[in-house]
Amino acid sequence: MRDPMRVRKILCEIHKIWKTYPDMRFGQLIINLYTVYAKEHGLPKRPLEEVRIYGIEDDEFYEWLLKFEGF
């Protein structure tokens, strides 16, 4: 079973980042975060309609969010 506390941890990190970029819409923020994540992890660049955030493990994304330095 996945750790239920991961939800709060991930959302708290997203909240911190979103406060830095308050003019972004939620979807825009998530896609922009994924785009930076994908680039740093060598994932193939895809058109927005083909973004593959679905398969990223929560713990892995959370650890990356902790190190996120901005757009």
Secondary structure, DSSP 4 states (H G I P E B T S, - for coil): ---THHHHHHHHHHHHHHHHSTTS-HHHHHHHHHHHHHHHTTPPP--GGG--GGGS-HHHHHHHHHH----
